[in-house]
């Protein structure tokens, strides 16, 4: 068991042990051949223990051997002071060791490091602290640091496990900067020399973070209360000014060799940084021991750098030193360390200091020289880094083209020189002589130079690196994609703390440098565990604890990946009312690009909002980020008003980083058409009215274009606008003179849009969707949609916002929805599409005809959408007008000029009637101005008249009087023609007159017929229409129609009855007669039958037409016993009778 040291070496009492904790890593250091490190001695002792532990017989030799070895080492330390051993740094010359840390002397002993003399103040209040295992009672005086220029600053103790006496030399540890909480604590609660209670509380609070010790309950209450108050005041997130890292100055290159003549000029750069970040605007001063500088001082640029040139003069051959200095301020939280791994101190207040760095430039006057340069490559990277020493005593051979071999050994500068060995063309080979097994080469054992045409190899330097210990290199990287591999482009992470454990003991500790690397060097072989100390805001992608078996000598590299564990999220919403607040009826916007920039990597990345308008950036590191949106054309951002969010991430994610937008400007459309039927409804065959003035408020008037639209653009997106018109004389309106109009986003136009749109989505699948307008039939609009390439269509919308808002959609197919689509911020009619889908037909039916214009069409596939223009309906507001109309009624009579008055009735829409009368001689009736509509004109026809003709016409169209579709601006004239009816009178004349015989008649106007006797007459029974009529008589037996005449001269079988005419037709009939021939025996011959004279029977009698019995007889007969022959049914006329005289007889008549 190790003995407890009882002597007081300073305020911190502790065992002489090495510990590691997050805030206080034990740093690695490297030695020189003339000054073996204390750590190297420890390795030798450990090796001896392992060796002798296996050889019991020699165990008694161990104490003596170890004591002798330790005395030898300390004697060497006294002979070779530290400043001498480290006077010739190699590239790059820096104060800090960039994460390369070794035990032994501290990097603060580099020339130019800021140093001060430490002294403990005399009085302090002891406190009792514990880490859960060990409890210590320790004094808490502040440290007084006296700098070389006399300045004084105060510091806290930061390492309980090491002791430190007063009057010790302490130097700035450039490779380490305190955790931000420690830096904040010592800045706000610096060391205090006048209050031991406060000083004790503050020192205990520092130990809480640096050593993991907490104040026990046994301490005085005032100390504990102050301690708890300090811890409670530390913010949860790091303020931005607490950037880790100390000030660092470096000259690059730090060690260079040029040949003379020809290489007189030596350019070099001085770089000033803090925590790896450039310090801009600081003055750098430079001096050189030889040569001429182009300038002695200048101000650092944006990279923290100043460029100089040192030029050799007088052909100087040798080494010149270059010293660069800068005046800076060391921040509170800077750590000071002792050369021999004693107590560490943390600066409790900022203090000005001068930092410096030295580089060396060697000129060699040689025109034929080959140099082999040998260095200890501690970190196995094949390059001589700062603190890696040159190696002397190494043998090199040079083989020239002729086969000759030359030998040289490196000196104190690590160089072996071969003069005047270059002559022949060919290959020159340098080869080192290995020193194994304690050394392993990190560069090739041999290197070659090719000479041809007498050129090359005359000034050749070849660098050879060897390592004599094992090394574990740690690469800490930002595993951006989380694949557990360090990929090209993935950044490294500086200022991450690691500890190296061997068994269960923390062996070493360290922090990654600006390049994210940390090397544990000078290790022996064995099993090791490397443990990463997590930082808030990160999550590991590779195990934070990795175990490996290390050979000797061997280099192994371990990779530790972390990625940011934080996120920033928010919503992009349609701020319809522009109030900068997301209301419940305001939906998110899909597909908007959100850009995130900044953070520790100055990243620039974008994402798109999802269907709910949500976005999220994951795997972010702590840092300050800026979030902006890509504003789309036609939109304006309402929130944030600055246009960007500044978000600071520390140890938790941030939500609610929202963006609000609304349509920037809108378009207002109003349609004007000639409402020919005056019904207030636009019909597809009704024409637009061009150049008609419609006005908004404030007398903002527009004339309608060739499509009938008045268009207002660039309007703010207010809820509504009032639009009105003024009617000129002679015009009427079928719609309100004042209407409310709604302004909509760009994409609406009164010009009929294209019938086809091919829409490409800006996605990774080259998605293209085609939309085509097919037709409008019976108020039904038909479109086709086709997937051309890329992703499957999820839904599409037609931006008929004017029809949606005014609820004019009656139906649609297939299934649809109307209104606002929250996922895209688009309003219209929406069709969702289900897979499988390639092409489809989509329709919607409106409640009326509407004019065609240009509307937006949107297609969405995946989380991406795009828009185009297509033909579609514009549903309002709509102004219908027409010119006022009239109906004229004219009366025409047949016969013309009739005095008869004819009553009329005009019926208007709504059942309103107007009566009037007309005669043929009056002027036509004029209705006056009428509204377009359907009218009826009817006539009451008087008895004896017939309406024989009606014509209604506006000069272009004809109408029926009972359905006059009166159009705007038209005059319809209706002419009613009436014809008076006539009469036919039939008179019967008989011979003999007034015969009682009834004669039967039929007429075309009286199919039932009538009968007349002599002297009778018959009227037609009522007025007859003009026309041709027939009257027919059925002549009775014994009668003959001897005459039939009509008063107008018409024949009775074609009586031409004119309007209003009375025609009398007289039928004359003559009764037929009989003629009796009497034959008697005229005994006395006197021609007269006397009473005694008998009738003669059997005599043939003949009847002749006409007189004198001329011609042929028409009838014969024979007398009877009465002597008579009767010739009956004879028409009226002249007849003569003759007898056939019988023989023996003589006629007496």
SULCORLIN-V183699 format. One record per residue. PSI is psi in degrees with one decimal (none if undefined). OMEGA is omega in whole degrees, 0 to 359 (NA if undefined). Layout:
# SULCORLIN-V183699
((PSI;OMEGA) (PSI;OMEGA))
This chain:
# SULCORLIN-V183699
((131.8;182) (140.0;184) (139.1;176) (127.5;175) (131.5;183) (-18.6;182) (147.0;181) (111.1;179) (0.7;182) (-171.2;183) (-20.3;182) (111.5;175) (130.2;180) (165.3;170) (155.9;180) (70.5;180) (159.1;177) (127.6;180) (165.9;177) (138.5;172) (170.4;191) (-37.4;186) (-7.4;187) (69.2;180) (144.1;172) (119.9;190) (151.0;176) (151.5;179) (168.3;182) (149.0;185) (-174.8;179) (160.9;180) (-32.3;181) (-10.3;180) (85.3;177) (140.2;182) (157.6;175) (-35.8;179) (-36.2;177) (-39.8;177) (-43.5;181) (-38.8;178) (-42.4;180) (-44.0;180) (-44.2;180) (-41.7;179) (-40.7;180) (-38.8;179) (-43.0;179) (-41.7;182) (-54.4;185) (-21.8;178) (-21.2;178) (-4.1;181) (88.4;184) (-30.2;186) (-24.6;183) (6.0;181) (-32.1;182) (-14.8;179) (-16.8;188) (-50.4;183) (-43.5;181) (-43.4;180) (-45.9;182) (-42.3;180) (-44.9;179) (-41.4;180) (-42.8;180) (-42.2;179) (-40.4;179) (-43.5;182) (-46.2;182) (-29.5;174) (-41.7;178) (-37.9;178) (-41.8;180) (-35.3;182) (-36.3;185) (94.3;180) (152.8;183) (-38.1;183) (-29.5;180) (-37.6;184) (-22.5;186) (31.9;183) (-13.3;184) (78.3;179) (157.9;178) (172.5;189) (140.9;341) (152.2;179) (109.1;181) (156.1;174) (-45.1;185) (163.0;187) (15.5;171) (48.3;176) (-7.2;178) (108.2;190) (137.4;182) (154.4;179) (165.6;180) (-136.9;180) (144.2;184) (152.9;178) (-16.4;179) (-14.4;180) (0.6;173) (144.6;179) (133.7;178) (-9.1;181) (145.8;179) (124.5;182) (159.8;179) (162.7;177) (126.5;183) (139.2;174) (133.9;175) (136.8;173) (154.2;195) (-36.1;188) (145.3;176) (166.7;179) (116.4;179) (149.2;175) (158.4;177) (126.1;183) (159.3;180) (148.6;173) (14.0;181) (-20.7;179) (-46.8;183) (136.2;176) (131.2;183) (148.5;170) (119.9;192) (145.0;175) (159.5;187) (34.9;180) (150.8;174) (156.7;175) (134.5;176) (119.5;180) (119.8;178) (113.3;183) (165.6;186) (-26.8;180) (8.6;175) (-10.1;179) (151.4;181) (135.1;173) (162.6;183) (151.2;186) (165.3;175) (155.5;169) (138.2;181) (1.8;183) (103.8;181) (-26.9;191) (2.5;176) (148.9;180) (160.8;181) (126.7;176) (175.1;177) (170.1;178) (43.5;179) (147.9;180) (121.8;181) (135.4;182) (153.9;182) (129.6;176) (95.1;185) (-15.8;184) (2.7;185) (141.2;171) (143.1;187) (155.9;170) (147.7;186) (-30.2;179) (-37.2;176) (-44.3;180) (-39.8;179) (-41.4;183) (-49.8;184) (-22.2;176) (-42.5;183) (-21.7;177) (71.3;184) (167.5;176) (143.0;182) (131.8;185) (-4.1;186) (-1.6;183) (102.4;184) (-27.9;178) (-49.3;179) (-40.2;179) (-42.5;179) (-42.5;180) (-40.9;182) (-42.1;179) (-41.0;179) (-37.0;178) (-37.2;177) (-47.1;179) (-31.2;179) (-39.2;183) (-34.9;186) (-31.6;186) (-8.6;180) (21.8;178) (140.8;178) (156.6;181) (132.1;181) (167.0;181) (-11.7;183) (-10.5;181) (160.1;179) (142.0;185) (-36.1;181) (-33.8;177) (-44.5;183) (-42.3;180) (-42.7;178) (-39.8;178) (-48.8;180) (-35.4;178) (-41.3;179) (-46.8;180) (-37.3;181) (-21.2;183) (-11.5;182) (127.4;182) (155.8;181) (-26.1;181) (147.6;183) (126.8;172) (148.7;187) (-23.0;183) (-11.0;182) (68.1;178) (126.1;181) (150.6;173) (144.6;177) (171.0;177) (138.6;183) (133.1;176) (139.1;183) (145.6;174) (127.3;183) (125.5;357) (158.1;182) (-22.2;182) (116.1;183) (150.3;179) (129.1;176) (157.7;179) (143.7;177) (146.3;354) (167.9;174) (-20.9;181) (50.1;182) (-36.4;185) (136.3;180) (99.7;176) (143.4;177) (164.4;183) (138.5;173) (128.3;184) (133.7;181) (123.2;183) (165.1;170) (117.1;182) (30.3;181) (-9.1;180) (141.3;184) (143.3;171) (116.7;188) (139.5;175) (14.4;178) (150.0;181) (128.0;176) (127.1;176) (141.2;183) (138.2;171) (153.5;180) (143.8;182) (-25.2;178) (157.1;176) (-179.7;183) (129.3;177) (143.8;177) (-21.9;174) (155.1;182) (-10.8;180) (156.1;177) (173.8;184) (138.8;182) (143.9;180) (-163.4;184) (-20.0;178) (5.8;182) (19.9;189) (156.1;170) (135.0;180) (138.0;179) (165.5;172) (126.7;176) (125.4;184) (130.1;178) (139.4;177) (149.5;176) (28.2;178) (41.6;179) (130.8;177) (117.0;182) (-160.8;184) (131.5;176) (139.0;175) (143.5;179) (120.2;182) (123.0;178) (135.7;181) (154.3;176) (144.1;178) (118.0;183) (178.5;176) (122.1;176) (123.6;183) (156.2;171) (141.7;185) (-9.9;176) (145.2;184) (138.7;176) (138.6;184) (162.0;179) (155.7;183) (-26.3;186) (36.5;172) (41.3;177) (-160.9;183) (140.5;175) (149.5;180) (145.9;175) (126.3;183) (127.7;185) (-1.0;180) (152.3;177) (147.8;181) (142.0;178) (149.6;180) (158.4;174) (123.6;177) (149.0;183) (160.5;175) (148.2;181) (137.6;173) (165.0;184) (138.9;178) (124.0;180) (130.4;173) (133.1;178) (123.9;178) (93.5;180) (131.7;178) (-2.9;180) (89.1;187) (131.2;172) (132.7;182) (132.6;169) (119.8;183) (126.3;184) (129.4;179) (158.5;177) (112.3;183) (79.4;188) (-38.7;185) (10.4;173) (24.5;183) (8.2;177) (8.7;179) (139.7;178) (113.3;181) (172.3;179) (131.6;178) (-8.1;178) (118.3;190) (157.3;169) (155.6;182) (125.0;177) (161.4;175) (16.4;178) (135.2;185) (132.5;177) (147.2;174) (143.7;176) (121.8;176) (124.3;183) (169.0;184) (-29.2;181) (-10.4;182) (-8.4;178) (145.4;181) (131.2;179) (151.1;184) (142.3;175) (154.2;183) (140.6;181) (144.8;176) (-161.9;182) (-25.7;179) (6.2;178) (14.6;186) (139.0;171) (128.2;189) (138.1;175) (102.9;184) (143.8;170) (39.7;179) (-3.2;184) (119.6;176) (-59.7;185) (155.4;170) (149.5;178) (-160.1;186) (133.1;174) (129.2;186) (125.8;172) (134.4;179) (133.3;177) (155.0;173) (111.0;187) (151.3;171) (82.1;182) (161.1;5) (2.8;185) (-12.7;178) (147.7;173) (137.6;184) (142.5;177) (-6.1;173) (165.6;180) (146.1;179) (-26.3;179) (148.4;178) (147.5;186) (157.3;175) (136.1;183) (130.0;179) (132.9;178) (150.5;179) (33.4;177) (15.1;182) (142.5;173) (151.8;172) (-2.0;183) (-21.0;175) (72.4;186) (126.9;174) (125.0;176) (131.3;184) (132.2;181) (123.6;180) (141.3;175) (148.9;176) (141.7;182) (-1.2;175) (169.0;175) (159.9;183) (141.1;171) (117.1;178) (133.4;179) (130.4;173) (114.8;180) (118.7;186) (158.6;177) (106.2;183) (76.9;189) (-39.6;183) (0.9;175) (23.2;183) (8.4;176) (21.7;177) (146.4;178) (101.2;184) (160.0;177) (131.3;180) (-12.0;179) (128.6;187) (159.7;172) (163.0;186) (112.0;176) (166.3;172) (31.9;172) (135.2;186) (139.4;180) (154.7;171) (145.3;179) (122.8;181) (140.5;172) (111.9;190) (-133.2;179) (9.4;185) (132.5;173) (120.3;187) (-53.2;181) (166.0;176) (161.0;179) (171.5;183) (137.2;179) (144.3;180) (-171.7;181) (-25.3;179) (9.6;178) (12.3;183) (150.6;175) (132.4;179) (127.6;169) (111.1;187) (176.9;179) (42.5;180) (149.9;170) (172.7;180) (160.7;178) (-173.0;179) (127.8;183) (155.4;172) (129.2;176) (126.1;184) (126.1;177) (139.8;174) (112.8;184) (157.2;174) (146.3;180) (144.5;179) (2.1;180) (155.5;171) (141.7;183) (141.9;174) (-16.7;175) (147.4;184) (137.3;182) (-11.0;177) (121.7;180) (135.6;181) (140.5;180) (157.9;174) (121.5;186) (125.3;175) (-174.2;181) (123.9;344) (145.8;182) (148.0;173) (131.4;174) (144.3;182) (129.4;176) (139.1;180) (130.6;178) (115.5;182) (136.8;174) (152.8;171) (159.6;180) (139.8;181) (6.5;187) (165.3;180) (156.7;172) (129.5;182) (162.1;180) (-168.9;183) (140.5;173) (117.8;186) (159.6;179) (100.4;183) (76.5;190) (-42.9;182) (-0.5;175) (23.2;183) (6.6;176) (12.4;177) (140.7;180) (110.1;180) (164.5;185) (-27.2;181) (7.6;180) (118.6;187) (164.2;175) (161.6;182) (127.5;182) (146.8;166) (15.7;178) (139.7;183) (125.4;176) (132.2;183) (134.6;177) (129.9;178) (160.0;175) (-147.2;186) (179.7;182) (-19.3;181) (0.9;185) (47.2;183) (157.4;171) (114.8;181) (154.9;182) (159.8;173) (165.1;179) (142.9;178) (148.3;180) (-168.3;186) (-23.1;178) (5.4;182) (4.7;184) (148.5;174) (164.6;181) (134.0;171) (119.1;182) (172.3;175) (41.4;179) (147.8;175) (160.4;172) (143.2;180) (-177.6;180) (127.1;184) (152.5;174) (131.1;179) (129.5;178) (164.7;176) (156.2;172) (105.8;185) (134.4;181) (153.4;177) (135.0;180) (0.3;179) (154.9;173) (143.4;182) (131.8;179) (-24.0;182) (135.4;354) (154.4;184) (-30.5;179) (-14.8;181) (-10.4;183) (152.7;172) (135.4;171) (118.6;186) (129.7;176) (119.2;177) (136.3;176) (-80.1;182) (10.1;176) (155.3;182) (160.5;182) (131.3;176) (173.0;175) (23.8;176) (86.7;192) (158.9;177) (130.6;178) (138.7;178) (154.5;171) (163.6;178) (131.1;185) (-55.3;177) (157.5;184) (170.6;179) (135.5;179) (128.0;180) (138.3;172) (134.4;187) (138.9;180) (126.7;180) (159.1;179) (106.4;184) (83.4;189) (-34.7;180) (-1.5;175) (22.7;183) (-0.2;180) (7.1;180) (129.0;180) (128.7;176) (148.9;186) (-23.5;180) (2.2;178) (142.5;191) (149.9;174) (154.7;175) (125.2;184) (146.0;174) (32.8;177) (136.4;186) (126.1;172) (145.1;188) (141.3;167) (-177.8;175) (161.6;180) (27.9;175) (35.2;175) (94.0;188) (147.0;177) (146.0;174) (141.7;179) (144.9;181) (-170.7;184) (-16.8;178) (2.9;179) (10.2;184) (134.2;164) (130.5;189) (126.1;172) (126.4;180) (164.9;177) (26.0;181) (145.4;173) (150.2;186) (62.5;176) (172.7;186) (-45.6;185) (164.7;178) (148.7;177) (127.7;181) (137.8;182) (165.4;176) (159.5;176) (128.2;184) (130.5;172) (164.0;180) (143.7;177) (2.0;180) (151.9;175) (160.8;180) (143.1;176) (-1.5;178) (164.0;179) (143.4;179) (-22.6;179) (128.3;181) (160.0;176) (127.9;179) (148.3;179) (133.5;179) (141.4;183) (168.1;184) (166.4;176) (152.8;183) (-14.9;176) (141.4;178) (148.3;177) (-7.9;177) (127.0;179) (124.9;187) (176.3;179) (154.5;179) (-1.1;184) (138.0;177) (124.7;174) (114.3;190) (121.1;179) (129.2;176) (135.7;181) (71.5;180) (-178.0;185) (1.9;181) (3.2;182) (48.9;183) (132.6;177) (129.7;178) (131.3;177) (136.9;176) (132.2;182) (135.1;171) (130.6;183) (-52.3;188) (167.4;168) (112.2;180) (123.6;179) (45.8;176) (8.9;178) (122.9;180) (134.9;185) (134.6;180) (156.9;169) (145.9;178) (134.3;184) (131.8;171) (120.2;181) (-46.8;181) (166.1;173) (-142.1;187) (162.3;175) (140.5;177) (133.0;177) (-42.4;171) (163.6;176) (154.9;183) (145.5;173) (122.9;189) (54.3;179) (61.5;186) (-34.4;180) (-32.5;179) (-33.6;179) (-49.2;183) (-35.5;182) (6.3;174) (51.5;180) (-2.8;182) (121.5;181) (-46.1;182) (168.7;178) (157.2;176) (147.6;348) (-154.2;184) (140.5;187) (172.4;172) (157.1;180) (154.7;177) (-152.0;185) (128.9;177) (105.5;185) (-28.7;185) (-23.8;183) (-8.8;184) (26.5;188) (138.5;179) (135.8;180) (-155.7;176) (131.5;191) (134.9;173) (122.3;171) (144.2;183) (130.5;179) (140.1;176) (150.2;357) (141.3;180) (133.2;175) (-47.8;177) (156.1;182) (161.8;179) (134.7;184) (136.5;181) (158.5;168) (148.0;182) (133.9;180) (165.9;182) (-6.0;180) (177.7;172) (140.4;177) (150.4;181) (150.9;179) (137.7;176) (-156.7;177) (127.9;177) (162.7;176) (145.9;171) (135.0;184) (135.9;173) (143.6;183) (130.1;176) (125.7;185) (-132.6;178) (18.8;182) (139.8;175) (161.1;178) (162.2;184) (162.6;174) (-176.5;179) (143.5;181) (162.4;177) (138.5;180) (169.5;184) (147.5;171) (116.0;192) (8.5;174) (172.9;0) (157.1;186) (129.7;181) (117.5;178) (133.2;179) (160.4;177) (157.5;173) (146.7;181) (153.4;190) (175.8;178) (162.0;175) (130.3;178) (133.5;180) (127.0;180) (143.7;181) (128.6;176) (130.2;179) (151.7;172) (113.5;6) (153.3;182) (151.7;175) (15.6;180) (143.0;181) (-5.6;182) (134.9;178) (133.5;183) (121.4;178) (142.5;177) (159.7;175) (127.1;176) (119.6;180) (124.4;181) (166.8;175) (137.2;182) (1.5;176) (7.1;179) (130.2;182) (154.2;177) (126.8;182) (151.4;177) (165.2;177) (152.3;180) (145.7;166) (167.7;181) (-25.3;185) (-7.4;180) (160.5;172) (152.2;179) (156.6;177) (135.7;178) (122.3;184) (-18.9;191) (-176.6;184) (132.1;181) (154.3;173) (150.0;173) (144.6;181) (-171.1;181) (124.4;184) (159.3;177) (133.7;174) (122.9;180) (150.3;180) (139.8;171) (107.1;187) (123.4;180) (160.5;177) (143.2;180) (3.0;178) (151.7;176) (139.3;172) (101.5;188) (-0.8;176) (135.5;174) (128.1;173) (132.2;175) (125.5;184) (146.7;173) (13.4;182) (-17.4;178) (-45.0;182) (153.0;174) (154.8;185) (160.6;170) (143.8;184) (-22.2;179) (5.4;179) (69.6;181) (105.2;178) (88.6;186) (114.6;180) (162.5;182) (136.0;174) (11.2;183) (149.4;171) (118.4;180) (123.6;178) (123.9;177) (124.5;178) (118.6;179) (119.4;178) (123.9;180) (138.9;179) (129.0;179) (142.3;180) (156.9;178) (-172.2;183) (143.1;175) (127.2;179) (127.6;179) (125.8;178) (144.5;181) (121.5;176) (130.0;180) (152.0;170) (112.3;7) (156.2;185) (149.0;173) (35.7;179) (146.6;182) (-9.8;179) (134.5;178) (126.8;180) (129.8;183) (134.1;180) (149.1;166) (150.4;181) (153.7;179) (-20.1;177) (-4.7;180) (88.4;186) (-18.3;181) (-23.8;177) (173.7;180) (165.1;180) (143.7;180) (143.7;172) (171.6;185) (129.2;181) (-4.5;181) (164.8;177) (160.8;181) (125.2;176) (162.8;186) (-7.7;176) (4.8;179) (166.8;181) (138.6;178) (146.0;175) (145.8;175) (142.2;180) (-172.1;181) (126.0;184) (164.7;180) (135.3;173) (127.9;183) (135.5;180) (136.6;173) (104.8;185) (126.6;181) (156.6;177) (137.0;179) (2.6;180) (154.7;175) (136.6;174) (113.8;184) (-6.7;177) (145.6;174) (106.0;183) (151.0;177) (149.9;188) (-24.7;180) (7.4;179) (-3.0;179) (146.9;173) (155.5;185) (-18.5;178) (6.8;176) (63.7;182) (114.0;183) (94.3;184) (120.2;178) (166.5;181) (129.7;177) (8.7;184) (143.8;172) (116.8;182) (128.0;178) (123.0;179) (124.2;184) (122.3;175) (120.4;180) (129.6;180) (138.7;178) (132.0;181) (138.9;178) (160.0;184) (177.9;176) (149.9;181) (127.4;182) (124.5;175) (126.3;185) (124.5;182) (120.6;180) (163.5;180) (102.9;184) (82.9;187) (-35.7;184) (-5.0;176) (18.4;183) (2.3;179) (7.0;180) (132.6;179) (121.8;176) (169.3;187) (-28.6;183) (-0.5;184) (128.7;189) (158.7;174) (155.3;181) (125.6;182) (143.5;172) (12.3;177) (135.9;178) (130.9;181) (144.0;180) (141.1;182) (130.0;181) (141.3;173) (134.3;180) (-172.6;185) (164.4;172) (16.8;175) (41.3;182) (150.6;177) (-154.8;183) (141.4;179) (148.8;180) (-12.8;183) (143.1;176) (158.8;178) (161.2;181) (135.3;184) (148.9;178) (-164.9;183) (-22.6;180) (4.0;177) (12.9;186) (148.1;170) (124.0;182) (120.7;172) (101.4;188) (172.9;175) (50.5;179) (132.8;177) (159.3;178) (134.9;179) (-174.3;181) (131.9;180) (159.2;170) (147.3;184) (133.4;175) (153.5;182) (155.2;172) (107.8;187) (128.8;179) (152.2;180) (133.9;177) (-1.5;182) (152.8;174) (136.0;183) (143.9;180) (-7.4;178) (none;NA))
